[in-house]
Amino acid sequence: MKNRSELREIIMRVIYQISIMKNASLEYDVDNLINEQLEVKNEFVESIVYGILKHDDILIEKANLYMDNWTIDRLNNVDQAILKIGIYELLYTDTPDVVAINEAIELSKIYSDEKVTKMINAVLDSIYKNK
């Protein structure tokens, strides 16, 4: 059984794949993308992935609101996925805010450069303070 941090990494990969496929105008099935990443069905992964897809416009709007002279679409697809996971967890789940922010930062330390990690931290911190 994977822990929540490992599951968030899976969520990031699924959201990344979806954004790549959307940008290339390719058809995809969300459930198949999720199932390719998991040995067993996982409600946490499904709820976060579908939640991000459902609230994508709001997540983008929130990110852009707190990015100084920048927009989320200028980030690469992995960084966008990490930021969306963090924002979604802050706004729509009962994950403690500090945990949601920390988990996104830890993912970005692995997959992003230091400047992007700082930006993600600043955006999530601003959203947290203005909830």
DSSP file with accessible surface (Angstrom, degrees, kcal/mol):
  #  RESIDUE AA STRUCTURE BP1 BP2  ACC     N-H-->O    O-->H-N    N-H-->O    O-->H-N    TCO  KAPPA ALPHA  PHI   PSI    X-CA   Y-CA   Z-CA
    1    1 A M              0   0  203      0, 0.0     2,-0.2     0, 0.0     0, 0.0   0.000 360.0 360.0 360.0 130.4    0.0    0.0    0.0
    2    2 A K        -     0   0   67      1,-0.1     2,-0.1     2,-0.0     0, 0.0  -0.551 360.0-123.1 -83.0 148.6    1.4    3.4   -1.0
    3    3 A N     >  -     0   0   86     -2,-0.2     4,-2.2     1,-0.1     5,-0.2  -0.348  33.9 -97.3 -83.0 172.4    1.5    6.3    1.4
    4    4 A R  H  > S+     0   0  130      1,-0.2     4,-2.4     2,-0.2     5,-0.2   0.848 123.0  55.7 -61.9 -35.6   -0.2    9.6    0.6
    5    5 A S  H  > S+     0   0   51      2,-0.2     4,-1.6     1,-0.2    -1,-0.2   0.935 109.9  45.9 -62.2 -43.8    3.1   11.2   -0.6
    6    6 A E  H  > S+     0   0   82      1,-0.2     4,-1.7     2,-0.2    -2,-0.2   0.884 111.4  52.9 -66.2 -35.6    3.5    8.4   -3.1
    7    7 A L  H  X S+     0   0    7     -4,-2.2     4,-2.6     1,-0.2    -2,-0.2   0.883 105.2  54.4 -67.9 -36.6   -0.1    8.7   -4.2
    8    8 A R  H  X S+     0   0    6     -4,-2.4     4,-2.6     2,-0.2    -1,-0.2   0.870 104.9  54.3 -64.4 -34.8    0.3   12.4   -4.8
    9    9 A E  H  X S+     0   0   49     -4,-1.6     4,-2.1     2,-0.2    -1,-0.2   0.910 108.7  48.6 -65.2 -38.2    3.2   11.6   -7.1
   10   10 A I  H  X S+     0   0    2     -4,-1.7     4,-2.4     2,-0.2    -2,-0.2   0.930 110.0  51.7 -64.6 -43.8    0.9    9.3   -9.0
   11   11 A I  H  X S+     0   0    0     -4,-2.6     4,-2.9     1,-0.2     5,-0.3   0.925 108.1  52.5 -58.1 -44.6   -1.7   12.1   -9.2
   12   12 A M  H  X S+     0   0    4     -4,-2.6     4,-2.6     1,-0.2    -1,-0.2   0.924 109.2  49.1 -58.1 -44.2    0.9   14.4  -10.5
   13   13 A R  H  X S+     0   0   85     -4,-2.1     4,-2.7     2,-0.2    -1,-0.2   0.902 112.1  48.1 -64.5 -40.2    1.8   11.9  -13.3
   14   14 A V  H  X S+     0   0    0     -4,-2.4     4,-2.6     2,-0.2    -2,-0.2   0.945 113.1  46.7 -66.0 -46.6   -1.8   11.4  -14.3
   15   15 A I  H  X S+     0   0   10     -4,-2.9     4,-2.4     1,-0.2    -2,-0.2   0.905 112.8  51.8 -62.7 -38.7   -2.5   15.2  -14.4
   16   16 A Y  H  X S+     0   0   93     -4,-2.6     4,-2.3    -5,-0.3    -2,-0.2   0.945 110.1  48.0 -59.9 -50.1    0.7   15.6  -16.4
   17   17 A Q  H  X S+     0   0   50     -4,-2.7     4,-2.6     1,-0.2    -2,-0.2   0.913 110.8  51.5 -59.3 -42.6   -0.4   12.9  -18.9
   18   18 A I  H  X S+     0   0    4     -4,-2.6     4,-3.0     1,-0.2     5,-0.2   0.928 109.8  49.1 -61.7 -43.8   -3.8   14.5  -19.2
   19   19 A S  H  X S+     0   0   19     -4,-2.4     4,-2.5     1,-0.2    -1,-0.2   0.913 111.8  48.9 -65.6 -38.5   -2.3   17.9  -20.0
   20   20 A I  H  X S+     0   0   64     -4,-2.3     4,-1.6     2,-0.2    -1,-0.2   0.934 114.0  45.9 -63.3 -45.5    0.1   16.5  -22.6
   21   21 A M  H  <>S+     0   0   47     -4,-2.6     5,-3.1     2,-0.2    -2,-0.2   0.904 112.7  49.9 -67.5 -39.9   -2.8   14.6  -24.3
   22   22 A K  H ><5S+     0   0   95     -4,-3.0     3,-1.6     1,-0.2    -1,-0.2   0.936 110.1  50.5 -61.1 -47.3   -5.1   17.6  -24.2
   23   23 A N  H 3<5S+     0   0  118     -4,-2.5    -1,-0.2     1,-0.3    -2,-0.2   0.807 113.5  45.6 -62.0 -29.7   -2.4   19.8  -25.7
   24   24 A A  T 3<5S-     0   0   56     -4,-1.6    -1,-0.3    -5,-0.2    -2,-0.2   0.348 112.4-121.4 -93.7   5.6   -1.9   17.3  -28.5
   25   25 A S  T < 5 +     0   0  112     -3,-1.6     2,-0.3     1,-0.2    -3,-0.2   0.860  60.4 152.5  54.8  39.9   -5.6   16.9  -29.0
   26   26 A L      < -     0   0   97     -5,-3.1    -1,-0.2    -6,-0.1     2,-0.2  -0.751  47.0-115.7 -98.0 147.6   -5.4   13.2  -28.2
   27   27 A E        +     0   0  188     -2,-0.3     2,-0.3    -3,-0.1    -1,-0.0  -0.525  40.7 170.4 -77.9 148.3   -8.2   11.2  -26.8
   28   28 A Y        -     0   0   78     -2,-0.2     2,-0.5    -6,-0.0     3,-0.1  -0.984  32.0-134.3-153.3 159.5   -7.7    9.7  -23.4
   29   29 A D     >  -     0   0   75     -2,-0.3     4,-2.2     1,-0.1     5,-0.2  -0.983  12.9-151.8-119.3 118.8   -9.7    7.9  -20.6
   30   30 A V  H  > S+     0   0   18     -2,-0.5     4,-2.5     1,-0.2     5,-0.2   0.912  96.1  52.4 -58.1 -45.1   -9.0    9.2  -17.1
   31   31 A D  H  > S+     0   0   65      1,-0.2     4,-3.0     2,-0.2    -1,-0.2   0.905 109.3  49.8 -60.7 -39.9   -9.7    5.9  -15.5
   32   32 A N  H  > S+     0   0   93      2,-0.2     4,-2.0     1,-0.2    -1,-0.2   0.908 109.8  50.8 -64.7 -41.1   -7.3    4.1  -17.7
   33   33 A L  H  X S+     0   0    9     -4,-2.2     4,-0.6     2,-0.2    -2,-0.2   0.908 113.7  45.2 -62.9 -41.2   -4.6    6.7  -17.0
   34   34 A I  H >X S+     0   0    0     -4,-2.5     3,-1.4     1,-0.2     4,-0.8   0.949 111.8  51.4 -65.3 -48.0   -5.1    6.2  -13.3
   35   35 A N  H 3< S+     0   0   82     -4,-3.0     3,-0.4     1,-0.3    -2,-0.2   0.807 101.7  61.4 -62.9 -30.5   -5.2    2.4  -13.5
   36   36 A E  H 3< S+     0   0  130     -4,-2.0    -1,-0.3     1,-0.2    -2,-0.2   0.765 109.0  43.9 -64.0 -24.6   -1.9    2.4  -15.4
   37   37 A Q  H << S+     0   0   38     -3,-1.4     2,-0.4    -4,-0.6    -1,-0.2   0.585 109.7  61.7 -95.5 -15.1   -0.3    4.0  -12.4
   38   38 A L     <  -     0   0   22     -4,-0.8     3,-0.1    -3,-0.4     4,-0.0  -0.903  57.1-154.6-120.8 146.1   -1.9    1.9   -9.6
   39   39 A E  S    S+     0   0  145     -2,-0.4     2,-0.3     1,-0.2    -1,-0.1   0.836  91.2  21.1 -78.2 -37.8   -1.8   -1.8   -8.7
   40   40 A V  S    S-     0   0   94      1,-0.0    -1,-0.2     0, 0.0     0, 0.0  -0.949  98.2 -86.8-130.8 153.9   -5.2   -1.4   -6.9
   41   41 A K        -     0   0  155     -2,-0.3     2,-0.4    -3,-0.1    -2,-0.1  -0.252  43.0-163.6 -55.9 140.1   -8.0    1.1   -7.1
   42   42 A N     >  -     0   0   20      1,-0.1     4,-2.2    -4,-0.0     5,-0.2  -0.948  18.1-161.3-138.0 117.5   -7.5    4.1   -4.8
   43   43 A E  H  > S+     0   0  165     -2,-0.4     4,-3.0     1,-0.2     5,-0.2   0.855  92.6  56.6 -64.9 -37.6  -10.2    6.5   -3.8
   44   44 A F  H  > S+     0   0   22      2,-0.2     4,-2.3     1,-0.2     5,-0.2   0.954 109.9  44.8 -60.0 -49.0   -7.8    9.2   -2.8
   45   45 A V  H  > S+     0   0    0      1,-0.2     4,-2.8     2,-0.2     5,-0.3   0.946 115.5  47.3 -61.2 -49.0   -6.1    9.3   -6.2
   46   46 A E  H  X S+     0   0   33     -4,-2.2     4,-2.7     1,-0.2     5,-0.3   0.919 111.9  49.4 -60.6 -44.5   -9.4    9.2   -8.1
   47   47 A S  H  X S+     0   0   58     -4,-3.0     4,-2.0     1,-0.2    -1,-0.2   0.909 114.6  44.2 -66.0 -38.7  -11.0   11.9   -6.0
   48   48 A I  H  X S+     0   0    2     -4,-2.3     4,-2.8    -5,-0.2     5,-0.2   0.945 115.2  47.5 -71.2 -45.6   -8.1   14.3   -6.4
   49   49 A V  H  X S+     0   0    0     -4,-2.8     4,-2.4    -5,-0.2    -2,-0.2   0.963 117.2  41.9 -60.2 -51.2   -7.6   13.7  -10.1
   50   50 A Y  H  X S+     0   0   91     -4,-2.7     4,-2.5    -5,-0.3    -1,-0.2   0.872 113.8  53.7 -66.5 -33.5  -11.3   14.1  -10.9
   51   51 A G  H  X S+     0   0    6     -4,-2.0     4,-2.3    -5,-0.3    -1,-0.2   0.918 108.6  48.6 -65.0 -43.1  -11.5   17.1   -8.5
   52   52 A I  H  < S+     0   0    1     -4,-2.8     4,-0.3     1,-0.2    -2,-0.2   0.926 113.0  47.9 -62.6 -43.0   -8.7   18.8  -10.3
   53   53 A L  H >< S+     0   0   44     -4,-2.4     3,-0.8    -5,-0.2     4,-0.2   0.918 112.9  48.4 -64.4 -40.6  -10.3   18.2  -13.7
   54   54 A K  H 3< S+     0   0  167     -4,-2.5     3,-0.2     1,-0.2    -1,-0.2   0.878 122.4  32.9 -66.4 -38.5  -13.7   19.4  -12.4
   55   55 A H  T 3X S+     0   0   37     -4,-2.3     4,-2.5     1,-0.2     3,-0.4   0.145  80.0 123.0-107.3  20.1  -12.2   22.6  -10.9
   56   56 A D  H <> S+     0   0   25     -3,-0.8     4,-2.6    -4,-0.3     5,-0.2   0.869  73.4  51.1 -52.7 -46.0   -9.4   23.2  -13.4
   57   57 A D  H  > S+     0   0  128     -4,-0.2     4,-2.4    -3,-0.2    -1,-0.2   0.904 112.3  46.8 -61.3 -40.5  -10.5   26.7  -14.4
   58   58 A I  H  > S+     0   0   68     -3,-0.4     4,-2.8     2,-0.2    -1,-0.2   0.905 111.2  51.6 -67.9 -40.5  -10.8   27.8  -10.7
   59   59 A L  H  X S+     0   0    0     -4,-2.5     4,-2.5     2,-0.2    -2,-0.2   0.920 111.9  46.4 -62.9 -42.5   -7.4   26.3   -9.9
   60   60 A I  H  X S+     0   0   44     -4,-2.6     4,-2.8    -5,-0.2    12,-0.3   0.928 112.3  50.8 -64.2 -45.0   -5.8   28.2  -12.8
   61   61 A E  H  X S+     0   0  136     -4,-2.4     4,-2.0    -5,-0.2    -2,-0.2   0.925 111.8  47.2 -59.2 -46.2   -7.6   31.4  -11.8
   62   62 A K  H  X S+     0   0   61     -4,-2.8     4,-1.2     2,-0.2    -1,-0.2   0.916 112.6  49.4 -63.0 -44.3   -6.3   31.1   -8.2
   63   63 A A  H >< S+     0   0    0     -4,-2.5     3,-0.8     1,-0.2     4,-0.5   0.955 112.0  47.7 -59.9 -48.8   -2.8   30.3   -9.3
   64   64 A N  H >< S+     0   0   52     -4,-2.8     3,-0.8     1,-0.2     6,-0.2   0.841 104.1  62.0 -63.6 -32.0   -2.7   33.3  -11.7
   65   65 A L  H 3< S+     0   0  113     -4,-2.0    -1,-0.2     1,-0.2    -2,-0.2   0.852 113.0  35.3 -61.1 -34.2   -4.1   35.6   -9.0
   66   66 A Y  T << S+     0   0   50     -4,-1.2     2,-0.7    -3,-0.8    -1,-0.2   0.299  92.4  99.5-109.2  10.1   -1.0   35.0   -6.8
   67   67 A M  S X  S-     0   0   11     -3,-0.8     3,-1.1    -4,-0.5     2,-0.5  -0.872  73.3-130.3 -99.2 117.4    1.7   34.7   -9.4
   68   68 A D  T 3  S-     0   0  148     -2,-0.7     3,-0.1     1,-0.3    -2,-0.1  -0.535  80.9 -25.0 -71.2 117.0    3.6   38.0   -9.7
   69   69 A N  T 3  S+     0   0  159     -2,-0.5     2,-0.3     1,-0.2    -1,-0.3   0.842 124.5  91.7  50.6  39.6    3.9   39.0  -13.3
   70   70 A W    <   -     0   0   84     -3,-1.1     2,-0.3    -6,-0.2    -3,-0.2  -0.969  60.7-146.4-153.6 159.8    3.6   35.4  -14.3
   71   71 A T    >   -     0   0   51     -2,-0.3     3,-2.0    -3,-0.1     4,-0.3  -0.972  28.2-116.8-134.6 155.5    0.8   32.9  -15.3
   72   72 A I  G >  S+     0   0    3     -2,-0.3     3,-2.0     1,-0.3     8,-0.1   0.819 109.7  67.4 -60.8 -30.6    0.5   29.2  -14.7
   73   73 A D  G 3  S+     0   0  111      1,-0.3    -1,-0.3   -13,-0.1     7,-0.1   0.669  91.2  63.9 -68.7 -10.7    0.5   28.4  -18.4
   74   74 A R  G <  S+     0   0  143     -3,-2.0    -1,-0.3     2,-0.1     2,-0.2   0.612  89.2  85.0 -84.4 -12.5    4.2   29.6  -18.5
   75   75 A L  S <  S-     0   0   11     -3,-2.0    -5,-0.0    -4,-0.3     0, 0.0  -0.549  91.5-102.8 -82.1 155.6    5.1   26.7  -16.2
   76   76 A N     >  -     0   0   86     -2,-0.2     4,-2.5     1,-0.1     5,-0.2  -0.251  38.7 -99.3 -72.7 168.1    5.9   23.3  -17.6
   77   77 A N  H  > S+     0   0   30      1,-0.2     4,-2.1     2,-0.2     5,-0.1   0.833 121.7  52.0 -61.8 -34.0    3.2   20.6  -17.3
   78   78 A V  H  > S+     0   0   29      2,-0.2     4,-2.5     1,-0.2    -1,-0.2   0.949 111.3  46.6 -67.3 -47.1    4.8   18.9  -14.3
   79   79 A D  H  > S+     0   0    6      1,-0.2     4,-2.5     2,-0.2    -2,-0.2   0.895 111.7  51.7 -63.2 -39.0    5.0   22.2  -12.4
   80   80 A Q  H  X S+     0   0   28     -4,-2.5     4,-2.8     2,-0.2    -1,-0.2   0.924 109.4  50.4 -61.4 -43.3    1.4   23.0  -13.3
   81   81 A A  H  X S+     0   0    0     -4,-2.1     4,-2.4    -5,-0.2    -2,-0.2   0.933 111.0  48.2 -61.9 -45.1    0.3   19.6  -12.0
   82   82 A I  H  X S+     0   0    0     -4,-2.5     4,-2.2     1,-0.2    -1,-0.2   0.936 113.3  47.6 -61.4 -46.4    2.1   20.0   -8.7
   83   83 A L  H  X S+     0   0    0     -4,-2.5     4,-2.7     1,-0.2     5,-0.2   0.921 111.0  51.0 -63.2 -42.6    0.6   23.5   -8.2
   84   84 A K  H  X S+     0   0   15     -4,-2.8     4,-2.9     1,-0.2     5,-0.2   0.897 108.3  52.2 -64.0 -38.7   -2.9   22.3   -9.1
   85   85 A I  H  X S+     0   0    3     -4,-2.4     4,-2.7    -5,-0.2     5,-0.2   0.951 112.0  46.4 -61.1 -47.8   -2.6   19.5   -6.6
   86   86 A G  H  X S+     0   0    0     -4,-2.2     4,-2.2     2,-0.2    -2,-0.2   0.932 115.1  45.0 -61.1 -46.3   -1.6   21.9   -3.8
   87   87 A I  H  X S+     0   0    0     -4,-2.7     4,-2.5     2,-0.2     5,-0.3   0.932 113.0  51.1 -64.3 -45.1   -4.3   24.4   -4.6
   88   88 A Y  H  X S+     0   0   24     -4,-2.9     4,-3.1    -5,-0.2     5,-0.4   0.935 110.9  47.9 -59.2 -46.2   -7.0   21.7   -4.9
   89   89 A E  H  X S+     0   0    1     -4,-2.7     4,-1.1    -5,-0.2     6,-0.3   0.892 112.3  49.9 -64.1 -37.7   -6.0   20.2   -1.6
   90   90 A L  H  < S+     0   0    1     -4,-2.2    -1,-0.2    -5,-0.2    -2,-0.2   0.908 122.4  31.1 -63.4 -42.0   -6.0   23.6    0.1
   91   91 A L  H  < S+     0   0   52     -4,-2.5    -2,-0.2    -5,-0.2    -3,-0.2   0.788 130.5  25.1 -90.3 -30.4   -9.4   24.6   -1.3
   92   92 A Y  H  < S+     0   0   83     -4,-3.1     2,-0.3    -5,-0.3    -3,-0.2   0.402 106.4  61.4-124.0   0.6  -11.4   21.4   -1.6
   93   93 A T  S  < S-     0   0   39     -4,-1.1   -45,-0.0    -5,-0.4     0, 0.0  -0.808  73.2-121.7-124.9 171.4  -10.2   18.7    0.8
   94   94 A D        +     0   0  155     -2,-0.3    -4,-0.1     2,-0.1     3,-0.1   0.256  66.9 130.9 -95.6  14.5   -9.8   18.3    4.5
   95   95 A T  S    S-     0   0   12     -6,-0.3    -2,-0.2     1,-0.1     5,-0.1  -0.470  74.6 -99.8 -60.5 130.4   -6.1   17.8    4.2
   96   96 A P     >  -     0   0   83      0, 0.0     4,-2.5     0, 0.0     3,-0.4  -0.311  29.9-123.6 -54.9 138.0   -4.5   20.1    6.7
   97   97 A D  H  > S+     0   0   39      1,-0.2     4,-2.5     2,-0.2     5,-0.2   0.878 110.2  52.5 -53.8 -43.7   -3.3   23.2    5.0
   98   98 A V  H  > S+     0   0  102      1,-0.2     4,-2.6     2,-0.2    -1,-0.2   0.896 110.8  48.3 -62.2 -38.2    0.3   22.8    6.2
   99   99 A V  H  > S+     0   0   58     -3,-0.4     4,-3.0     2,-0.2     5,-0.3   0.932 109.9  51.5 -67.5 -45.2    0.4   19.2    4.9
  100  100 A A  H  X S+     0   0    0     -4,-2.5     4,-1.8     1,-0.2    -2,-0.2   0.930 114.6  43.2 -58.2 -45.3   -1.1   20.2    1.5
  101  101 A I  H  X S+     0   0   20     -4,-2.5     4,-2.4    -5,-0.2    -2,-0.2   0.948 114.9  48.9 -66.3 -48.4    1.6   22.9    1.1
  102  102 A N  H  X S+     0   0   79     -4,-2.6     4,-2.8    -5,-0.2    -2,-0.2   0.903 109.6  51.9 -60.8 -41.5    4.4   20.8    2.3
  103  103 A E  H  X S+     0   0   29     -4,-3.0     4,-2.1     2,-0.2    -1,-0.2   0.907 110.8  47.7 -63.9 -40.9    3.5   17.9    0.0
  104  104 A A  H  X S+     0   0    3     -4,-1.8     4,-2.5    -5,-0.3    -1,-0.2   0.921 112.6  49.4 -65.6 -40.8    3.4   20.1   -3.0
  105  105 A I  H  X S+     0   0   15     -4,-2.4     4,-2.1     1,-0.2    -2,-0.2   0.919 109.4  51.3 -64.9 -42.9    6.8   21.6   -2.0
  106  106 A E  H  X S+     0   0   79     -4,-2.8     4,-1.0     1,-0.2    -1,-0.2   0.908 111.0  48.3 -62.7 -40.8    8.3   18.2   -1.5
  107  107 A L  H >X S+     0   0    9     -4,-2.1     4,-2.3     1,-0.2     3,-0.6   0.921 111.0  50.7 -62.3 -43.2    7.1   17.1   -5.0
  108  108 A S  H 3X S+     0   0    0     -4,-2.5     4,-2.6     1,-0.2    -2,-0.2   0.824 102.5  60.1 -68.1 -28.6    8.5   20.3   -6.5
  109  109 A K  H 3< S+     0   0  127     -4,-2.1    -1,-0.2     1,-0.2    -2,-0.2   0.838 112.4  40.4 -64.9 -29.8   11.9   19.7   -4.8
  110  110 A I  H << S+     0   0  113     -4,-1.0    -2,-0.2    -3,-0.6    -1,-0.2   0.894 130.8  23.4 -82.0 -43.0   12.1   16.4   -6.8
  111  111 A Y  H  < S+     0   0   87     -4,-2.3     2,-0.3    -5,-0.1    -3,-0.2   0.540 115.5  54.7-106.9 -10.9   10.7   17.5  -10.1
  112  112 A S  S  < S-     0   0   19     -4,-2.6     2,-0.1    -5,-0.2     0, 0.0  -0.769  80.0-103.6-121.5 168.3   11.2   21.3  -10.4
  113  113 A D     >  -     0   0   99     -2,-0.3     4,-2.3     1,-0.1     3,-0.2  -0.403  42.8 -99.2 -85.9 171.9   14.1   23.7  -10.1
  114  114 A E  H  > S+     0   0  137      1,-0.2     4,-2.4     2,-0.2     5,-0.2   0.867 120.2  53.9 -61.9 -37.8   14.6   25.8   -7.0
  115  115 A K  H  > S+     0   0  171      1,-0.2     4,-2.0     2,-0.2    -1,-0.2   0.910 110.7  46.3 -64.6 -41.3   13.0   29.0   -8.4
  116  116 A V  H  > S+     0   0   16     -3,-0.2     4,-3.1     2,-0.2     5,-0.2   0.905 109.7  54.6 -68.7 -39.5    9.8   27.2   -9.3
  117  117 A T  H  X S+     0   0   15     -4,-2.3     4,-2.6     1,-0.2    -2,-0.2   0.933 109.5  47.7 -58.5 -43.8    9.7   25.5   -5.9
  118  118 A K  H  X S+     0   0  132     -4,-2.4     4,-2.5     2,-0.2    -1,-0.2   0.895 112.0  50.0 -64.2 -39.2    9.9   28.9   -4.3
  119  119 A M  H  X S+     0   0   51     -4,-2.0     4,-2.8     2,-0.2     5,-0.2   0.936 110.9  48.5 -64.7 -45.8    7.1   30.2   -6.6
  120  120 A I  H  X S+     0   0    0     -4,-3.1     4,-2.7     1,-0.2     5,-0.3   0.933 112.0  50.1 -60.0 -43.6    4.9   27.3   -5.8
  121  121 A N  H  X S+     0   0   74     -4,-2.6     4,-2.7    -5,-0.2    -1,-0.2   0.933 111.7  47.9 -60.1 -45.5    5.5   27.8   -2.1
  122  122 A A  H  X S+     0   0   52     -4,-2.5     4,-2.4     2,-0.2    -2,-0.2   0.914 112.9  47.9 -63.8 -43.6    4.7   31.5   -2.4
  123  123 A V  H  X S+     0   0    2     -4,-2.8     4,-2.4     2,-0.2     5,-0.2   0.951 114.8  44.7 -63.8 -48.1    1.5   30.9   -4.4
  124  124 A L  H  X S+     0   0    0     -4,-2.7     4,-2.7    -5,-0.2    -2,-0.2   0.903 112.7  51.9 -65.1 -38.8    0.2   28.2   -2.0
  125  125 A D  H  X S+     0   0   55     -4,-2.7     4,-2.5    -5,-0.3    -1,-0.2   0.916 110.4  48.8 -63.4 -41.0    1.1   30.3    1.1
  126  126 A S  H  X S+     0   0   38     -4,-2.4     4,-1.4     2,-0.2    -2,-0.2   0.913 111.8  48.5 -65.5 -42.1   -0.8   33.3   -0.4
  127  127 A I  H  < S+     0   0    3     -4,-2.4     3,-0.3     2,-0.2     4,-0.2   0.939 111.8  50.5 -63.0 -43.8   -3.8   31.1   -1.1
  128  128 A Y  H >< S+     0   0   97     -4,-2.7     3,-1.2     1,-0.2    -2,-0.2   0.932 111.3  47.6 -58.2 -46.9   -3.6   29.7    2.4
  129  129 A K  H 3< S+     0   0  145     -4,-2.5    -1,-0.2     1,-0.2    -2,-0.2   0.740 116.3  44.7 -69.3 -22.7   -3.5   33.1    4.0
  130  130 A N  T 3<        0   0   96     -4,-1.4    -1,-0.2    -3,-0.3    -2,-0.2   0.178 360.0 360.0-108.2  15.8   -6.4   34.4    1.9
  131  131 A K    <         0   0  132     -3,-1.2    -3,-0.1    -4,-0.2   -40,-0.0  -0.342 360.0 360.0 -65.8 360.0   -8.7   31.5    2.3
